[in-house]
Amino acid sequence: MNIKLINRGQEGELVLEGRLDTLTAPEAEEVFNQMAERFEKIVLNMAGVEYVSSAGLRTLKRLHMAMKKKNGSLVLTNVRKMVMEVFEMTGFAGLLNFE
């Protein structure tokens, strides 16, 4: 997985590319944790994400909880249809914010 940061002051946009799965989730979580400490709002641009596994879902949930704990916000954008179906089937569509 490739992660590119676009810094907008209090907001950070992370442009994700690849798969968020068992192999890539630990590295992604490390980046997400750093960004959660740094920004008040995180936008995850998911246009390049083709697959999310249960490990990826856990990573996203932890990021969501970290942002919620500090009264920040997390928004997912440009989610592909196949990935959105995973969010809907697992109940994450009701937990996360999408634009």
N, C-alpha and C positions, 0 to 999 in steps of 0.2 A: 504494500500500500504506500502510495505517495501522499504526503500532506504538505500543502503550501499555505503559509500564513499571509493574509493581507491585514495589516494593522491599520485600524481606523480610530486610534485614540482609545476610548473606553470600550470599543467594540473590536473583536477580532473575528475575521472570517477565515475558516479553515476549508480549503478546497481539497476534497478527498478524491482519490483516484485508485481504483482497484477493488480488492475484496477485503471486507472487514470480517475476518474469520479467526479460527483458533491460532493460526500462524501469525497474523498481523495484529490481533487485538491487544496483546501486551505492549507493543511499541506504540500503538495508537493511544492506549490508555495513559501511557507516560506523557505523551504530548498533550492529551486532553487535560491531565492534572495540572500541568504547567500553565496551560491557557486559562483554566478555571481560576487559578490564583491571580492571574494577570489582568483579566478582562471582566467587566461588568456584564457584557453581552457577548455570547459566542454564536456565530452563524456557521452551521456546517453545510457547505455547498456539496450536495451528494450527487451531482450530475455525473460524475465519473465512477460512482460506486455501482458495481454490477451484482454484488452478492453480500448479504449480511447473515452470519450464522448466529447461533445462540451465544457464543462467546462475544461476538460483536454487539449483540443486543445488551448483554450485561455491561459492556463497556459504555454504551450509550446511556444506560440507566444510571450508572455511577456518575457520569458527567452531568446528567440531568439533576441528580440529587445534590451534587456538589454546588451547582449553580443555584439551585433552590435554597440551599442552606445559607448562602450568602446574599439572598434576595436578588440574585442576578437572573439572567434569562438565557435560554438556549433555544435556537430556532433552526430547523432543518429546511433547506431549500432544494429545489430541483431534484426531488426524489423520483427515481425511475419507477415505472409501474410495477415491475416484478419485486422491487425492494419494498414498495408501499404495501403490496399484498402481504409480505411477511409482517410488516408493522400491524396491519389490520388483523391478521390471523392470530397474532400473539397478544393483542391488546395494547401494543405500544402506540397505536394511532391515537388512542385516548389519553395517553400519558404525555407524549411529546407535542411540541408546537411546530406546525408546518406552515410554510408560506410558498 
